[in-house]
Amino acid sequence: MATTVVTLGDFQFRDMEVPESILFGGGQALVVHKLVGGQRVVDAMGPDDAPKDWRGWFRGQDAVSRARYIDTLRKQGRALTLTWDAFRFNVVIATFEADFRRAYEIPYRISLEVVEDLTAPITQVAGGSIDDAMGDDMSSAIGLGGSIGDGALSSALGTLNSAVTGVSSFANASTSVINSVLGPIGTVLTRTNQLIAGAGNSIQNIGTLGGVLPNTPIGLSSQSLAAQVVAFNQLPNLYALQNVVGRMRSNLGSVAGAGRSVPVSGGNLMDMAASQYGDATAWTGIAKANGLSDPMLTGLQTISVPLRADNAGGLLGD
């Protein structure tokens, strides 16, 4: 808070006198009536603001006079206005204690009892838009992709970035527009998962020095050890990218036309389309929403299923 202007009455704190932080908030004065049967009636009597306590230092040739002035305000017991930033309180000095060490160096501590909170209340907070969330996450994903340095991943992120920037507003986007972004998201996640698996395998080989057995040529040993170091350094960025892009997919799931996520273990998209839309040929829309080209599913994964069938343009959308 060194750059924050803090005033108490007509006194403005300066330099080391300004506290590092000032607590705001408090409690609610409550009267609790405990009734027969364990029921309760709770009466809210009003806000009970916490005292404003902090420490600081008076320093310089006028340190003594400035400290004594605050002590005079304490003795007077008058209500004073405390202000900093957007906060404004009517307070009374409850305690003020100064520790005289030198005439130019006096640490102090002060406690102010709140009479009234004069700060303008905040009655409404605007929620962040999905467009801002998608844009911020896309920027983070691009940065992480650059740190990872995988060509296929960077290409997939470039495609995803083009899809995201091509949407004017996600809030009222149609199913086909959402699918045009979900597809590249699926491609990025697939490549990210492949890299995570590869990095994990490289690190597991560290059971032997360089991941090789004795009598292995030194060149191969060095290459293996270098690969382990690279994999170890990449994993945090890969997991972070997985979280960011996964959040993008979840945010799109909150859009009205996005659909739902279905965990599956094997199976095929045609059966899913028949169950969701009553039309097995609509599997291509599910495939586009997940960046897939094969209707057959293998392993445990989560599939995004659009609420409405999207048969436009086949798999490639052309």
Secondary structure, DSSP 4 states (H G I P E B T S, - for coil): -TTS-EEETTEE--GGGS-S-----EEEEEEEEE-GGG-EEEEEEEEEEPPEEEEEEEESTTHHHHHHHHHHHHHHT--EEEEETTEEEEEEEEEEEE--SBTTEEEEEEEEEEEEE-SPP----PPPPHHHHHHHHHHHHHHHHHHHT-HHHHHHHHHHHHHHHT-S-STT--HHHHHHHHHHHHHHHHHHHHHHHHHHHHHHGGGSGGG--TT--HHHHHHHHHHHHHHHHHHHHHHHHHHHHHHHHHHHHTSTTT-EEEEEES-BHHHHHHHHHS-GGGHHHHHHHHT---SB--SEEEEEE-SS---TTTTTT-
